[in-house]
């Protein structure tokens, strides 16, 4: 595995491609839409840190997504980041 190859959506280490299996749509093989990926990443953040409330988990998720190549220029990320 190439240690420097990361999913462009979530940053997970992957062997090949642009996106990991968690970030692609199972049916189309394409990157999940923003709403789906955001909701799943927020849920993951809240499972990882049970002290987080939803508002803080969303804030942290947007901050993280704004640094990811797949999302940094996405209008929803920009709008939520700039609030």
N, C-alpha and C positions, 0 to 999 in steps of 0.2 A: 504494500500500500504506500502510495506517495503521501507522506506526512503533511505536505503543504496543499493538498487538494481538498478544498472545502466546498460544501454546498453553498451556492450563491444566494440561497434563500434563508437558511437558518444557521449556517456555519458548521454543521456537522461534518466530520471527516468522511470522505467518500473515496472510492477507488477510481471512478470514472463518471463522466457526464457533468452536467451543471447543477443538478438537483438531487437530493437524497430521496429515498423511498417515502419518507414522511411528508415531503413537500410536493410530490406530484399527485395528480389525480389518477386513481387506480384504473379508470376507464380509458382516458385519453392519453395518459402518459405525459401530459403537459403540466406545467406549474399550476398549482391550485390558485384559485382567485384570491384576491387580497382578503376578503371577508373571512373565508374559510381558514386561510393560513394564520391570520391575525387571531381569530378565536381559538385556534388550536395552540398557538404559541402562548396566549394569555393563560389558557387552562394549564399548560405545562408549567409555566412560571408559578402559578398558584399551588400546584402539586409539589413542586420543588421547594417552595418556601411557604409553608402554611400560615405564616404570620402576615402575608401580603393580603390586602384587600383588593377588590377588583380594580378600583381606580388606580392604585399604585402599580398593579401588575400590568395594566394597559399602558401606563406611562412608561414603565421600564421596557415593555415590548416594543413600543414605537421608537424609543431611543435606540434599542438594539437593531430594529429593522431599518432604521435610517442609515445605518452603516453597512448594510448588506447590499451587494450589487443588484440583486433582483428587485429590491424595494426602494432604494434610496431616492429615486426620482419619481416614485409612484405618487400620484396626486393625493391619495388618501393618507399616505405617510406624511407628506409635506403638510397637509391640512391639520392633522392631529399633532404633529410635532410643533407646529407654530402657534398652538393655542396657549 
